[in-house]
Structures are given as structure tokens and as C-alpha cells.
Amino acid sequence: MIDNDFSTLELIATQPLNFNAKEVLKSQASQYEDVPLNEIFDLLESAVETYNAIAPTLCHRLRESAEQEIEFFYSLTQKRLDSLIDQPKLIYQMTTR
């Protein structure tokens, strides 16, 4: 028989997390350097869609962690787009010297 008392799960969910999500994601940023932009965008899209579907059911800390993951993939996407925008400028500067 399944125990329907969720008090243990609620207690676990309220315990502090032993890691900093921002630091973990920051340490993994180098793994995404050679990943194509469309794949990074797909990861961002997946994180946002999942978050939108389950955010109301998450405790505050898990919601913050998910939001940090979204911010991480957004910043990777933005950096990659910025580098694509800057690339023609650099080529132009090199050819006009």
C-alpha cells in the first residue's frame, strides 16, 4: 500500500540545497563553446517550456534554480549572437588596415 503522507517529501523539499546552481552552470559554460547556436537555442526553449509547465508546482528554491538555468542558456545564446554580430565588424577592420 502506498503511503499518501507527503510530509516527508515536503520536509525534504524545504531543506537547503547543497550547491549553488549559478556556480554549477558557470563551471559548465565551457562545455557549450563549440555547440551550434541552434542547439543552445533548443536547450533554452526546452528549459522555458518545461518551466512554464511545472513552475506552479515547484517550491521556491527549485523555481529559482530553474530560472537560473533559463538565464544561463539565455546568456549563452546572447553571447553567441553578439559574437556573430561582431564578426563582420572585425573582418571589416582587418581589411581596412
ABEGO torsion letter per residue (X at the ends): XBBABAAAAAAAAABBBABBAAAAAAAAAAAAAABBAAAAAAAAAAAAAAAAAAAAABBAAAAAAAAAAAAAAAAAAAAAAAAAAAAAAAAAAAAAX
